[in-house]
């Protein structure tokens, strides 16, 4: 519980990692993690993808049902809260510059 008896809002990244751990995922091993960022145009998605690729991510641009352009940035890493937050910290200014919206992450299913 938070200050003054109000419930503290649960961090979505912490909650997702806890759910994965509770489901039996081995979070000590590298996993393929996909981050999703929506942009209003193909131009802005392309510009952002160039910068994200320079940080070692594989980036695929897809269109969504809402007709925006989504960068799916993929990288193999240990799924730790600090790594997830580092992505948001590193690319937050870029996302803002191109009027993007961060839509979270997931662990990709291995083929």
C-alpha positions in Angstrom: 0.0 0.0 0.0 1.3 3.5 -0.8 1.3 6.7 1.3 -2.0 7.7 2.9 -3.4 4.3 2.4 -3.8 4.5 -1.3 -2.8 1.5 -3.4 0.5 1.9 -5.1 0.1 1.4 -8.9 1.9 -1.8 -10.0 4.7 -1.3 -12.5 3.7 -3.1 -15.7 7.3 -4.3 -16.5 7.7 -5.7 -12.9 4.3 -7.4 -13.2 5.2 -8.9 -16.6 8.5 -10.3 -15.3 6.8 -11.7 -12.2 4.1 -13.4 -14.3 6.8 -14.9 -16.6 8.7 -16.2 -13.5 5.6 -17.6 -11.9 4.8 -19.4 -15.2 8.2 -21.1 -15.0 10.3 -19.0 -17.3 14.1 -19.1 -16.6 14.8 -15.3 -16.5 18.5 -15.9 -15.9 19.0 -17.0 -19.5 19.0 -14.7 -22.5 15.7 -14.5 -24.3 14.6 -12.9 -27.6 12.8 -9.7 -26.4 10.6 -7.7 -28.7 9.9 -4.0 -28.0 7.0 -2.2 -29.8 6.9 1.5 -30.7 4.1 3.0 -32.9 4.8 6.0 -35.1 2.4 8.2 -37.1 4.0 7.6 -40.5 6.3 5.3 -42.4 8.8 8.2 -42.6 9.1 8.6 -38.9 9.2 4.8 -38.3 12.0 4.5 -40.8 14.0 7.3 -39.2 13.6 5.8 -35.7 14.5 2.3 -37.0 17.9 3.5 -38.3 18.8 4.8 -34.9 17.5 1.7 -33.0 19.5 -0.6 -35.4 22.7 1.3 -34.5 22.2 0.0 -30.9 22.3 -3.6 -32.0 18.6 -4.3 -32.4 17.0 -6.1 -35.4 14.1 -3.8 -36.5 11.0 -4.8 -38.5 8.4 -2.2 -39.4 4.8 -3.4 -39.6 1.5 -1.6 -40.0 -1.2 -2.0 -37.4 -4.9 -2.2 -37.5 -5.0 1.4 -36.4 -3.0 2.4 -39.5 0.1 3.5 -37.7 3.6 2.1 -38.3 5.1 -0.1 -35.6 8.8 -0.7 -35.1 9.4 -4.1 -33.6 12.9 -3.9 -32.1 14.3 -7.4 -31.3 17.3 -8.3 -29.3 18.5 -11.4 -27.4 19.1 -10.4 -23.8 18.6 -11.5 -20.2 15.1 -10.2 -19.3 15.9 -8.1 -16.3 14.0 -5.0 -15.2 17.1 -2.8 -15.7 17.4 -4.0 -19.3 13.8 -3.3 -20.1 14.0 0.1 -18.5 17.2 0.9 -20.3 15.5 0.5 -23.6 12.8 3.0 -22.6 15.4 5.4 -21.2 17.7 5.2 -24.2 15.0 5.5 -26.8 12.5 7.7 -25.0 13.8 11.0 -26.5 13.8 9.4 -30.0 10.3 8.2 -29.5 9.2 11.7 -28.5 11.1 13.4 -31.3 9.1 11.4 -33.9 5.8 11.5 -32.1 5.9 7.8 -31.3 4.3 5.8 -28.5 5.9 3.0 -26.6 3.7 -0.1 -26.5 5.7 -2.4 -24.3 7.6 -5.6 -24.8 7.3 -9.4 -24.9 9.5 -12.4 -25.0 9.3 -13.8 -28.5 8.4 -17.5 -28.9 11.4 -19.5 -30.1 10.8 -21.4 -33.3 
